[in-house]
Amino acid sequence: MASRPPSSAEPPETDDDLRIEPPMKRAAGLASVRSAFAHMHKHGHSLQSAVRILGQMNQTDGFDCPGCAWPDPDDRAALTEFCENGAKAAAWETTRRRLDWKFFQQYSIDDLARKSDYWLGLQGRLTQPLMLRPGSRFYEPIEWSEAFKRVANALKALDSPNEAIFYTSGRTSNEAAFLYQLFVRAFGTNNLPDCSNMCHESSGVGLGQTVGIGKGSVTLDDVHEADTIIVMGQNPGTNHPRMLTALQKAKKNGAQIIAINPLPEAGLMCFVNPKSPSQILTGGTQIADLFLQVQINGDVALLKALMCLLLEAEAKSPGDVLDEDFIGLYTEGFAKLRAHLGSQDVDALIDAAGVSSAELDKAVEIILRSRKTIVCWAMGLTQHKNGVGNVREIVNFLLMRGSIGMPGAGTCPVRGHSNVQGDRTMGIHDRPSKALLDRIQAVFGFDPPREPGFNTVEAIHAMLQGRAKLFFAMGGNFLQATPDTNRTARALQNCDMIVHVSTKLNRGHLVRGKWSIILPCLARSEVDQQAYGPQFVTVENSMGVVHSSHGHLKPAHPELYSEASIVAWLAEQVLGPETPVSWCWLIENYDRIRDLIAETIPGFEDFNARVREPGGFHLHNGARERKFNTESGKAAFTINPAPDLTLPDGTYRMMTVRTHDQYNTTVYGNDDRYRGIRGGRRVVFMNEDDMREAGLTAGTLVDITNDFGGEHRIAPRFTIVAYPIPRRCIATYFPEANVLVPLNKFAEDSYTPASKDVTVRLIPST
């Protein structure tokens, strides 16, 4: 039977104001400037206030953007080192609106469940701890001391530390993340799932297996210096808009860019730099020299076809295509890959990719003109059952040409949230390395747990099965970020206690455990006043640069705690006299935390001094120096089968995407300007030929369903939108379509949910 959502688990099903316009052909320009300041105004900021706040963002003495992790250039622009979506994130965080106990007297969790995600976040900043008692439908205020006591008592009452799950979002600073993982391990578990599990875990696993480090190998200077940049499965115009400035600079320096994606995204077609009057007058820069419209999950087939054609070119001109010296000195396994590629049917691969042979020949022409090649990618490659294979195939392609570990070349996974990479560096990991655990033991004098913890998928199963009874979230919106919304909601409802550390209200707060507690915290843009004065924190960007972030704004409420303070106070109460450190002493001065990080985490020696240098410092990256930290000491070629992309009759391959008014699960508005969607989110983008074949027309309401694993899932009342997308492929927005993403369909080795490849049916709504 159909699995209908709990009342609070999913957004409302109405899109009464939906309007469809033609998609845009270029990104940014004056429209992005207007949008940025309109969002600041919507959240109560005057023009003067908006300029002051945005002028502090991404500056060396300002606060790091709470949005994406794209790095800051050394020659950053004074006052204007932000993008449209960064401005939306800042407006959302610095809103003048406040939520207090009167709001929660007015609205029950059932009332709030009938509101949209956008409405929930629009209500303002949380200002005091809140508690939802067993049987009650209303959150009520609670004192900080009582909140800490209740959470601590619930943790200490567990039969085992492994019955607790400690989730983390990428918003958390290095200092808070380090204390968090230290507390959790002192408590006795490695149950530290984080948002990496849902996004770039496949990148980390695939890169770790092949080049020995789970991070990209390039710097921002490499992007500017590259001859060829391939952007795969990524929409930087919406998700990393400042990346377009870097791509534009690369183009100016002579680079050619290949875009590979199922959807033609405006940002990869043309970019109008809003900081350049001449760009605005001339209409901008064409970004992609070639657009390969791959079908959903056709990337391995496409990369294999490219490599087969490169081998053909090498046979015609030996020594001009492959970097035999690099392959011989620094790699292993090429002979097996060469034999594998020699057995492939290139025409079948091209057909599976969904592109034409003429287009692929153009790509080969571009690639052969350069060894300085960078491949960038994001969720479009990682969120597949074969997500790890996708990443390993990128490495194969780059290794063949010697395009790793040289200026202007290498791997570039573009991280999402601003410190998601730093969280992992600080030890937020359900499967920590032996080296990290040994170092914790040496520095702090206790033996941390050695058995693996739960990742996100395993954590949901553990809660469903009653093996985990307390869920603690340090930021984020776990319910809306995870797959299989109904099952995730049931898992959370099975907990004795749910604790959220949050700045704003989200739908995750409305799915209750027996007890639910919300602990409001400071935002990154706010002054973090401690005993030794205002404190700064640090973050790590997508290219391994660690730098400081200084809050300047008055806190939303005088009694808000920082995330690091919340961890420290909770650790004091839970661990008592057996605590490995003096937690509250550390909080007095964050330099003390950084001193401990320097003792524990490799690469952070002399942390306090180095991070005070303008722009911070680069972490060591072996792949950047052709020093591969693999078992053999060499980079590994791998064999990655192309997935079978055949579909049952009447079904489609669905991927989930973000709107331009959205960052991760945070919805800033109900428009997707670049794709022509206004006033709504429940849409399904569909090929016009598929529409005709199915007897559907633009504007038709359909229910989207699947039956993976024998469970019927349904996302009701989505509006059909005609769009240039490959045949038998459709696209929808998340989190609205997350209900359709099966919990048990995930990437091999990484457990990343396969949100970009879900087999579904479309049924006209009744």
Secondary structure as UniProt FT lines:
FT   TURN            7..9
FT   TURN            16..17
FT   STRAND          19..20
FT   STRAND          27..28
FT   HELIX           30..42
FT   TURN            43..44
FT   HELIX           47..56
FT   TURN            60..61
FT   TURN            74..75
FT   HELIX           84..93
FT   STRAND          98..99
FT   HELIX           101..106
FT   HELIX           109..113
FT   HELIX           117..122
FT   STRAND          125..126
FT   STRAND          130..132
FT   TURN            134..135
FT   STRAND          140..141
FT   HELIX           144..156
FT   HELIX           161..163
FT   STRAND          164..168
FT   TURN            170..171
FT   HELIX           174..187
FT   HELIX           195..198
FT   TURN            199..200
FT   HELIX           201..211
FT   HELIX           220..225
FT   STRAND          228..232
FT   HELIX           236..239
FT   HELIX           242..252
FT   TURN            253..254
FT   STRAND          256..260
FT   HELIX           266..269
FT   STRAND          270..272
FT   TURN            274..275
FT   HELIX           277..282
FT   STRAND          285..286
FT   STRAND          290..292
FT   TURN            296..297
FT   HELIX           299..316
FT   TURN            318..319
FT   HELIX           324..330
FT   STRAND          331..332
FT   HELIX           334..342
FT   HELIX           346..353
FT   HELIX           357..368
FT   STRAND          373..377
FT   HELIX           379..382
FT   TURN            385..386
FT   HELIX           387..400
FT   TURN            401..402
FT   TURN            407..408
FT   STRAND          410..413
FT   TURN            418..419
FT   HELIX           420..425
FT   TURN            426..427
FT   HELIX           434..444
FT   HELIX           456..464
FT   TURN            465..466
FT   STRAND          470..474
FT   HELIX           478..481
FT   HELIX           485..493
FT   STRAND          497..502
FT   HELIX           507..510
FT   STRAND          515..521
FT   TURN            524..525
FT   STRAND          528..530
FT   TURN            531..532
FT   STRAND          533..535
FT   STRAND          537..540
FT   TURN            542..543
FT   STRAND          545..549
FT   TURN            558..559
FT   HELIX           563..575
FT   HELIX           576..578
FT   HELIX           583..588
FT   HELIX           590..600
FT   TURN            602..603
FT   TURN            605..606
FT   HELIX           607..610
FT   TURN            611..612
FT   TURN            614..615
FT   STRAND          617..618
FT   HELIX           622..625
FT   STRAND          635..636
FT   TURN            649..650
FT   STRAND          652..657
FT   TURN            660..661
FT   STRAND          662..663
FT   TURN            664..665
FT   STRAND          666..667
FT   HELIX           673..675
FT   STRAND          677..678
FT   STRAND          683..686
FT   HELIX           688..694
FT   TURN            698..699
FT   STRAND          701..706
FT   HELIX           708..710
FT   STRAND          712..722
FT   TURN            727..728
FT   STRAND          729..733
FT   TURN            734..737
FT   HELIX           738..740
FT   TURN            743..744
FT   TURN            748..750
FT   TURN            755..756
FT   STRAND          758..764
//
